[in-house]
Amino acid sequence: MKFGKNLEEFESLGDDHISTSANTPMRNDAFKLSNEEKIDIIKDDVRHIMETLGLDLSDDSLNGTPNRVAKMFVNEIFGGLNPDKKPKPSTFENKYKYGEMLVEKNITLYSTCEHHLLPIVGKAHVAYISNGTVVGLSKMNRIVDYFAKRPQVQERLTIQIVKELQEVLNTQDVACVIDAKHLCVNSRGIRDIESSTVTSEFGGKFKDKAVRREFLDYINLDTSF
């Protein structure tokens, strides 16, 4: 009975889209195995899942799926779990004394819901106000991509992007807004294909209403070339 009660609580936690930590939950021995060893283990687990579902893995179309999925998990969609893949941002002195906010908007975002392992697809909008240091534009995209490439909840992802840029730029004046569709909502459960989720994190000067409004106005600019 106790297990059944806990199972119900775990199920509701996922459907209610609740995160338990601002940090990605990781075991202490998370990197004891090499990527190759992880792929071999996951490959067997995926094969077992598919066979349990009744699929015939001798079919040419399915035979290579366990290996493909294992490599995708380790090297691609969950590659952001590996600290070796963390971007090394190039920062520079703000010699031109640009003192207004810099906004990188419409950053394409692909992540994975940690509750159902289904895709999260959307856009991230990131901004900062320099206190003497600037960062290469593409590095902002890479930071978004790095933290997205792991099992996530959108709230945590938003916070992690802001905290990383605050550390890189040595300023609290960083903001992030994410607007994304969650296939755990769109393709299962309630199956609401139109809904999207918006999250935000505002640090330093962005907590001021006027500065925040300016950032949101930039996001809404029509960018077409």
PAZAPA-4460 file (N, C-alpha, C; in steps of 0.05 Angstrom, whole numbers, plus 32768, in hexadecimal, padded with zeros to 4 digits):
% residues 225
    n_x    n_y    n_z   ca_x   ca_y   ca_z    c_x    c_y    c_z   seq   type   mol
   8010   7FE8   8000   8000   8000   8000   8011   8019   8000     1      M     A
   8027   8018   8010   8038   8030   8011   8044   8036   7FF6     2      K     A
   804D   8020   7FE8   8059   8024   7FCD   8044   802F   7FBA     3      F     A
   802B   8026   7FBC   8016   8030   7FAA   8011   804D   7FAF     4      G     A
   8011   8056   7FC8   800D   8072   7FCE   8024   8083   7FC3     5      K     A
   803D   8079   7FC7   8053   8088   7FBC   8053   808A   7F9E     6      N     A
   804A   8074   7F91   8049   8073   7F74   8035   8088   7F6A     7      L     A
   801E   808B   7F78   800A   809F   7F70   8016   80BB   7F73     8      E     A
   8025   80BF   7F89   8032   80D9   7F8D   8046   80E0   7F77     9      E     A
   8056   80CC   7F70   8069   80CF   7F5A   805C   80D6   7F40    10      F     A
   8046   80C8   7F3A   8037   80CD   7F22   802C   80EA   7F21    11      E     A
   8020   80F3   7F37   8015   810E   7F38   802B   8123   7F36    12      S     A
   8042   811D   7F41   8059   812F   7F3F   8060   8135   7F22    13      L     A
   8060   8120   7F12   8067   8124   7EF6   8051   8133   7EE7    14      G     A
   8038   812B   7EEB   8022   8138   7EDD   801F   8155   7EE5    15      D     A
   8026   815C   7EFE   8024   8177   7F08   803C   8188   7F00    16      D     A
   8050   817B   7EF3   8068   8189   7EE9   8077   8197   7F00    17      H     A
   807D   8189   7F15   808A   8194   7F2C   80A8   818B   7F2C    18      I     A
   80B9   819E   7F31   80D5   8198   7F34   80DD   8198   7F52    19      S     A
   80EF   8186   7F59   80F7   8184   7F75   8111   8193   7F7B    20      T     A
   811F   819D   7F67   8139   81A9   7F6B   8140   81BC   7F54    21      S     A
   814F   81D2   7F5A   8159   81E3   7F45   8171   81D8   7F37    22      A     A
   817C   81C3   7F43   8193   81B5   7F36   8189   819A   7F2B    23      N     A
   8195   8192   7F15   818E   8178   7F09   8196   8162   7F1D    24      T     A
   8182   8151   7F25   8189   813B   7F39   819C   8127   7F2C    25      P     A
   81B4   8125   7F38   81C9   8113   7F2D   81D5   8103   7F44    26      M     A
   81DA   80E9   7F3E   81E8   80D8   7F52   8205   80DF   7F53    27      R     A
   8212   80D9   7F69   822F   80DE   7F6C   8240   80CE   7F59    28      N     A
   8235   80B7   7F51   8245   80A5   7F3E   823B   80A8   7F21    29      D     A
   8230   80BF   7F1B   8224   80C3   7F00   8237   80BF   7EE9    30      A     A
   8251   80C3   7EEE   8264   80C2   7ED8   8279   80AC   7EDD    31      F     A
   8272   8099   7EED   8283   8082   7EF2   8286   8071   7ED8    32      K     A
   8270   806F   7EC9   8271   8060   7EB0   8279   8072   7E99    33      L     A
   8286   8066   7E85   828C   8075   7E6D   8273   8077   7E5C    34      S     A
   8273   8089   7E48   825D   808C   7E36   8257   8071   7E27    35      N     A
   826C   8063   7E20   8269   804A   7E11   825C   8035   7E23    36      E     A
   8263   8034   7E3D   8257   8021   7E4F   823A   8028   7E54    37      E     A
   8233   8042   7E56   8217   804A   7E59   8207   8042   7E41    38      K     A
   8212   8046   7E29   8204   803F   7E10   81FE   8021   7E10    39      I     A
   8210   8010   7E17   820C   7FF3   7E17   81F6   7FEC   7E2A    40      D     A
   81F5   7FF8   7E42   81E0   7FF1   7E56   81C5   7FFB   7E4D    41      I     A
   81C4   8014   7E43   81AA   801F   7E3B   81A0   8010   7E22    42      I     A
   81B1   8008   7E11   81A9   7FF9   7DF9   819A   7FDF   7E01    43      K     A
   81A4   7FD1   7E15   8197   7FB9   7E1E   817C   7FBF   7E2B    44      D     A
   817B   7FD6   7E3A   8162   7FDD   7E47   814D   7FE5   7E33    45      D     A
   8154   7FF3   7E1E   8141   7FFB   7E09   8137   7FE2   7DFA    46      V     A
   814A   7FD0   7DF5   8142   7FB7   7DE8   812D   7FA8   7DF8    47      R     A
   8132   7FA8   7E13   811F   7F9A   7E25   8104   7FA7   7E24    48      H     A
   8103   7FC2   7E25   80EA   7FD0   7E23   80DB   7FCA   7E0A    49      I     A
   80E9   7FCA   7DF3   80DC   7FC5   7DDA   80D1   7FA9   7DD8    50      M     A
   80E1   7F96   7DE2   80D8   7F7A   7DE1   80C0   7F76   7DF4    51      E     A
   80C0   7F84   7E0B   80AA   7F82   7E1D   8090   7F8C   7E11    52      T     A
   8093   7FA1   7E00   807C   7FAC   7DF2   8072   7F9A   7DDB    53      L     A
   8082   7F85   7DD5   8079   7F71   7DC1   8085   7F76   7DA6    54      G     A
   8098   7F88   7DA3   80A4   7F8E   7D89   80B8   7F79   7D81    55      L     A
   80B9   7F74   7D67   80CB   7F60   7D5C   80E5   7F6E   7D54    56      D     A
   80FA   7F6B   7D64   8113   7F79   7D5F   8124   7F6B   7D4A    57      L     A
   811B   7F55   7D3F   8129   7F49   7D28   8122   7F58   7D0E    58      S     A
   810D   7F69   7D0F   8106   7F79   7CF8   811C   7F8D   7CF2    59      D     A
   8123   7F90   7CD8   8139   7FA2   7CD1   8135   7FBE   7CDB    60      D     A
   811C   7FC8   7CDB   8117   7FE3   7CE3   811B   7FE8   7D01    61      S     A
   8117   7FD2   7D11   8118   7FD5   7D2E   8132   7FCC   7D3A    62      L     A
   8141   7FBC   7D2B   8158   7FAE   7D37   816D   7FC2   7D42    63      N     A
   8171   7FD8   7D34   8185   7FEB   7D3D   817B   8000   7D50    64      G     A
   8161   8000   7D57   8155   8015   7D67   8161   8016   7D83    65      T     A
   8165   8000   7D92   8171   8002   7DAC   818C   8011   7DAD    66      P     A
   819D   800B   7D9A   81B7   8018   7D99   81B4   8035   7D91    67      N     A
   81A2   803B   7D7F   819E   8057   7D77   8194   8068   7D8E    68      R     A
   8180   805D   7D9D   8175   806B   7DB4   818A   806F   7DC9    69      V     A
   819A   805B   7DCF   81AE   805D   7DE4   81C3   8072   7DDD    70      A     A
   81CC   8073   7DC4   81DF   8087   7DBC   81D3   80A3   7DBD    71      K     A
   81B9   80A5   7DB5   81AB   80BF   7DB6   81A9   80C9   7DD3    72      M     A
   81A2   80B7   7DE5   81A0   80BF   7E01   81BA   80CA   7E0C    73      F     A
   81CF   80BB   7E08   81E9   80C2   7E14   81F7   80D9   7E06    74      V     A
   81F7   80D9   7DEB   8207   80EC   7DDC   81F8   8105   7DD4    75      N     A
   81DD   8103   7DD3   81CE   811A   7DC8   81BA   8126   7DDC    76      E     A
   81A3   811A   7DDF   818D   8128   7DEE   8193   812A   7E0C    77      I     A
   81A4   8119   7E17   81AB   811B   7E33   81C9   8122   7E36    78      F     A
   81D5   812C   7E21   81F2   8132   7E22   81F8   8148   7E35    79      G     A
   81E4   8159   7E3C   81E9   816F   7E4F   81ED   8166   7E6C    80      G     A
   81EA   814C   7E71   81F0   8141   7E8B   820E   813F   7E90    81      L     A
   821D   813F   7E7A   823A   813B   7E7C   8248   8156   7E7F    82      N     A
   8254   815B   7E96   8261   8175   7E9A   8278   817B   7E87    83      P     A
   8283   8166   7E7A   8298   816A   7E66   828D   8179   7E4E    84      D     A
   8272   8178   7E4A   8266   8186   7E33   825D   81A2   7E39    85      K     A
   8262   81AB   7E52   825A   81C6   7E59   8269   81DB   7E49    86      K     A
   825A   81EE   7E3D   8268   8202   7E2C   827C   8212   7E3C    87      P     A
   8292   8219   7E2F   82A5   822B   7E3B   82A2   8246   7E2E    88      K     A
   8292   8257   7E3B   828B   8271   7E2E   82A3   8283   7E2B    89      P     A
   82A4   8291   7E14   82B9   82A5   7E0F   82AE   82C0   7E19    90      S     A
   82BB   82CB   7E2D   82B3   82E5   7E37   82C8   82FA   7E30    91      T     A
   82BE   8313   7E2D   82D0   8328   7E24   82CA   8341   7E34    92      F     A
   82DE   8352   7E36   82D9   836C   7E43   82C7   837D   7E32    93      E     A
   82B4   838A   7E3F   82A1   839B   7E31   82AE   83B6   7E2A    94      N     A
   82C1   83B5   7E16   82D1   83CD   7E10   82C1   83E3   7E02    95      K     A
   82AB   83DB   7DF5   829B   83F0   7DE8   8286   83FB   7DFB    96      Y     A
   8287   83F3   7E14   8276   83FF   7E29   8258   83FF   7E23    97      K     A
   8250   83E8   7E16   8233   83E5   7E11   8225   83E0   7E2C    98      Y     A
   8213   83F2   7E33   8207   83F1   7E4E   81EA   83E9   7E4F    99      G     A
   81DE   83E3   7E37   81C2   83DA   7E36   81C1   83BC   7E37   100      E     A
   81A8   83B2   7E39   81A6   8394   7E39   81AB   8388   7E1E   101      M     A
   81B6   8371   7E1E   81BA   8361   7E06   81A6   8349   7E07   102      L     A
   8197   8346   7DF2   8183   8331   7DF1   8188   831D   7DDB   103      V     A
   818A   8304   7DE1   818B   82EE   7DCD   8171   82E0   7DCE   104      E     A
   8160   82E4   7DBA   8145   82D9   7DBB   8141   82C3   7DA7   105      K     A
   812C   82B4   7DAB   8124   829F   7D98   813A   8289   7D96   106      N     A
   8146   8282   7DAC   815A   826C   7DAC   814A   8252   7DAC   107      I     A
   814E   8242   7D97   8140   8229   7D94   8147   8216   7DAB   108      T     A
   8134   820A   7DB7   8138   81FA   7DCF   812B   81DE   7DCB   109      L     A
   813B   81CA   7DCE   8131   81AE   7DCF   813A   81A2   7DE9   110      Y     A
   8127   8198   7DF9   812E   818B   7E12   811C   8173   7E15   111      S     A
   811D   8166   7E2D   810E   814E   7E32   8102   814F   7E4E   112      T     A
   80E7   814C   7E4F   80D9   814C   7E69   80E3   8135   7E7A   113      C     A
   80EC   813A   7E93   80F7   8125   7EA3   80E1   8113   7EAF   114      E     A
   80C8   811A   7EAC   80B2   810A   7EB8   80A9   80F4   7EA5   115      H     A
   80AA   80FA   7E8B   80A0   80E6   7E78   80B4   80E1   7E61   116      H     A
   80CB   80EE   7E62   80DF   80EC   7E4D   80D4   80F2   7E31   117      L     A
   80C4   8106   7E30   80B9   810F   7E16   80C5   812B   7E10   118      L     A
   80C5   8133   7DF7   80D2   814C   7DEF   80C5   8165   7DFA   119      P     A
   80D6   8179   7DFF   80CE   8195   7E04   80DB   81A5   7DEE   120      I     A
   80CA   81B4   7DDF   80D4   81C3   7DC8   80CA   81E0   7DCB   121      V     A
   80DD   81F3   7DC8   80D5   820F   7DCB   80EA   8223   7DC4   122      G     A
   80E7   823B   7DCF   80FA   8250   7DCC   8102   825C   7DE7   123      K     A
   811C   8262   7DE8   8126   8270   7E00   812F   828C   7DF8   124      A     A
   812A   829F   7E0A   8132   82BB   7E06   8143   82C3   7E1E   125      H     A
   815C   82CB   7E19   816F   82D1   7E2E   817A   82ED   7E2B   126      V     A
   817E   82FA   7E42   8188   8316   7E41   819B   831A   7E59   127      A     A
   81AD   832E   7E55   81BE   8336   7E6C   81C6   8353   7E68   128      Y     A
   81CE   835F   7E7E   81D9   837A   7E7D   81F5   8378   7E87   129      I     A
   8208   8380   7E77   8224   837D   7E7D   822D   838F   7E94   130      S     A
   823E   8384   7EA6   824A   8395   7EBA   8268   8397   7EB5   131      N     A
   8270   8393   7E9C   828C   8395   7E94   8295   837D   7E84   132      G     A
   8284   8368   7E82   828B   8350   7E73   8275   8349   7E60   133      T     A
   827C   8340   7E48   8269   8336   7E35   8270   831A   7E2D   134      V     A
   825D   830B   7E22   8262   82F0   7E1A   825B   82EC   7DFC   135      V     A
   8269   82DA   7DEF   8263   82D5   7DD3   8246   82CC   7DCF   136      G     A
   8239   82D7   7DBB   821C   82D2   7DB7   8216   82B4   7DB5   137      L     A
   8225   82A5   7DA6   821F   8289   7DA2   8221   8279   7DBB   138      S     A
   8231   8283   7DCE   8235   8275   7DE8   821B   8276   7DF8   139      K     A
   820B   828A   7DF4   81F1   828B   7E02   81DF   8274   7DF8   140      M     A
   81DF   8270   7DDE   81D0   825A   7DD2   81DA   823F   7DDC   141      N     A
   81F5   823D   7DDE   8201   8224   7DE7   81FA   821E   7E04   142      R     A
   81F9   8232   7E15   81F1   822E   7E31   81D5   8224   7E33   143      I     A
   81C3   8230   7E23   81A7   8227   7E23   81A6   820A   7E1A   144      V     A
   81B4   8203   7E05   81B4   81E8   7DFA   81C0   81D4   7E0E   145      D     A
   81D5   81DC   7E1C   81E2   81CA   7E2F   81CF   81C2   7E46   146      Y     A
   81C1   81D5   7E52   81AF   81CF   7E68   8195   81C2   7E5E   147      F     A
   818E   81C7   7E45   8176   81BA   7E3A   817B   819C   7E34   148      A     A
   8194   8195   7E2E   819A   8179   7E27   819D   8167   7E3F   149      K     A
   8187   8165   7E4E   8185   8153   7E65   8168   8150   7E6D   150      R     A
   8161   813C   7E7C   8145   813B   7E86   813F   8155   7E96   151      P     A
   812A   8163   7E8F   8126   817D   7E9B   8108   8182   7EA3   152      Q     A
   8105   8196   7EB3   80EC   81A4   7EB6   80F2   81C1   7EAE   153      V     A
   80DF   81CF   7EA2   80E5   81E9   7E96   80ED   81FD   7EAA   154      Q     A
   80E1   81FC   7EC2   80E8   820F   7ED7   8106   820D   7EDE   155      E     A
   810F   81F5   7EE2   812C   81F1   7EE9   813E   81FA   7ED2   156      R     A
   8137   81F3   7EBA   8147   81FB   7EA3   814A   8219   7EA1   157      L     A
   8135   8228   7EA6   8136   8245   7EA5   8149   8250   7EBA   158      T     A
   8147   8245   7ED2   8159   824E   7EE8   8176   8247   7EE2   159      I     A
   817B   822F   7ED8   8196   8227   7ED3   81A4   8238   7EBE   160      Q     A
   8195   8240   7EA9   81A0   8252   7E95   81A8   826D   7EA1   161      I     A
   8197   8278   7EB1   819C   8292   7EBD   81B4   8290   7ED0   162      V     A
   81B5   827C   7EE1   81CB   8279   7EF5   81E6   8275   7EE6   163      K     A
   81E6   8266   7ED1   81FF   8262   7EC2   8209   827C   7EB6   164      E     A
   81F7   828B   7EAA   8200   82A5   7E9E   8208   82B9   7EB3   165      L     A
   81FB   82B8   7ECA   8202   82CA   7EDF   821F   82C5   7EE8   166      Q     A
   8226   82AB   7EE9   8241   82A3   7EF1   8255   82AB   7EDB   167      E     A
   824E   82A5   7EC2   8260   82AB   7EAC   8266   82C9   7EAA   168      V     A
   8251   82D9   7EAD   8253   82F6   7EA9   8259   8306   7EC2   169      L     A
   8259   82F8   7ED9   825E   8305   7EF3   824B   831C   7EF8   170      N     A
   8231   8317   7EF2   821C   832A   7EF8   8202   831C   7EFD   171      T     A
   81F1   8329   7F0E   81D7   831E   7F13   81C3   8326   7EFE   172      Q     A
   81CB   8339   7EEC   81B8   8345   7ED9   81B4   8333   7EC1   173      D     A
   81A7   831D   7EC5   81A1   8309   7EB0   8184   8301   7EB1   174      V     A
   8178   82FC   7E9A   815C   82F4   7E99   8158   82DE   7E84   175      A     A
   8144   82CE   7E88   813D   82B9   7E74   811F   82B4   7E74   176      C     A
   8114   82B3   7E5D   80F8   82AA   7E59   80F8   8293   7E46   177      V     A
   80E9   827E   7E4D   80E6   8267   7E3B   80C9   8262   7E35   178      I     A
   80C2   825E   7E1C   80A7   8257   7E13   80AA   823D   7E04   179      D     A
   809D   8227   7E0F   80A2   820D   7E03   8089   81FB   7E04   180      A     A
   8088   81E9   7DF1   8073   81D5   7DF1   807E   81BB   7DFD   181      K     A
   806E   81AE   7E0E   8075   8195   7E1B   8064   817F   7E0F   182      H     A
   8071   816B   7E02   8062   8156   7DF6   8055   8144   7E0B   183      L     A
   805E   8145   7E24   8050   8136   7E39   8035   8142   7E3F   184      C     A
   8030   815B   7E36   8016   8168   7E38   8008   8166   7E1D   185      V     A
   8017   816B   7E07   800C   816D   7DED   8004   8152   7DE1   186      N     A
   8013   813D   7DE6   800F   8124   7DD8   8004   810D   7DEB   187      S     A
   8002   8112   7E04   7FF7   80FE   7E17   7FE8   810D   7E2D   188      R     A
   7FDD   80FE   7E40   7FCE   810B   7E55   7FB7   811C   7E4B   189      G     A
   7FB8   8136   7E50   7FA3   8148   7E47   7FA2   814C   7E29   190      I     A
   7FB9   8147   7E1C   7FBC   8149   7DFF   7FB3   8164   7DF4   191      R     A
   7FBC   8179   7E01   7FB6   8194   7DF9   7FCC   819E   7DE6   192      D     A
   7FC7   819C   7DCC   7FDC   81A2   7DB9   7FE3   81BF   7DB6   193      I     A
   7FD1   81D1   7DC0   7FD5   81EE   7DBC   7FE5   81FB   7DD3   194      E     A
   7FE5   81EF   7DEB   7FF1   81FC   7E02   800F   81FC   7E01   195      S     A
   801B   8211   7E0D   8037   8212   7E11   803D   821C   7E2D   196      S     A
   8055   8218   7E36   805C   8220   7E52   8071   8237   7E50   197      T     A
   806C   824C   7E60   807F   8263   7E61   808A   8265   7E7D   198      V     A
   80A5   8266   7E7F   80B3   826A   7E98   80C6   8281   7E96   199      T     A
   80CD   828D   7EAC   80DF   82A4   7EAC   80F0   82A4   7EC5   200      S     A
   8107   82AF   7EC3   8119   82B4   7EDA   8127   82CF   7ED6   201      E     A
   8124   82E1   7EE9   812E   82FC   7EE7   8142   8301   7EFE   202      F     A
   815A   8309   7EF7   816E   830F   7F0B   8176   832C   7F0B   203      G     A
   817F   8336   7F22   818B   8351   7F23   8178   8367   7F19   204      G     A
   8181   8377   7F06   8171   838E   7EFC   8158   8385   7EEE   205      K     A
   8157   836C   7EE5   813F   8362   7ED7   8127   835F   7EEA   206      F     A
   812C   8360   7F04   8115   835F   7F17   8106   837A   7F17   207      K     A
   8113   838F   7F0D   8105   83A9   7F0A   80F1   83A7   7EF4   208      D     A
   80D9   83B1   7EF9   80C3   83AE   7EE6   80C9   83BB   7ECB   209      K     A
   80D6   83D2   7ECB   80DB   83E0   7EB2   80F0   83D1   7EA1   210      A     A
   8104   83C6   7EAE   8119   83B7   7EA0   810D   839D   7E95   211      V     A
   80FD   8390   7EA6   80F0   8377   7E9D   80DE   837C   7E85   212      R     A
   80CF   8393   7E86   80BD   8399   7E70   80CC   839E   7E56   213      R     A
   80E4   83AB   7E59   80F4   83B0   7E41   80FD   8395   7E35   214      E     A
   8105   8383   7E45   810E   8368   7E3C   80F7   835A   7E2E   215      F     A
   80DF   835A   7E3A   80C8   834D   7E2E   80C0   835A   7E14   216      L     A
   80C3   8374   7E12   80BD   8382   7DF9   80D0   837A   7DE3   217      D     A
   80EA   8376   7DE9   80FD   836D   7DD5   80F5   8351   7DCB   218      Y     A
   80ED   8340   7DDD   80E5   8325   7DD5   80CE   8326   7DC1   219      I     A
   80BC   8339   7DC4   80A4   833B   7DB3   80AA   8348   7D98   220      N     A
   80C2   8353   7D94   80C8   835F   7D7A   80C6   834A   7D64   221      L     A
   80BB   8352   7D4E   80B8   8340   7D37   80D3   833F   7D29   222      D     A
   80DF   8327   7D29   80FA   8324   7D1D   80F6   8312   7D04   223      T     A
   80F7   831F   7CED   80F6   8310   7CD4   8108   831D   7CBF   224      S     A
   8116   830D   7CB0   812A   8317   7C9D   8124   830B   7C81   225      F     A
***
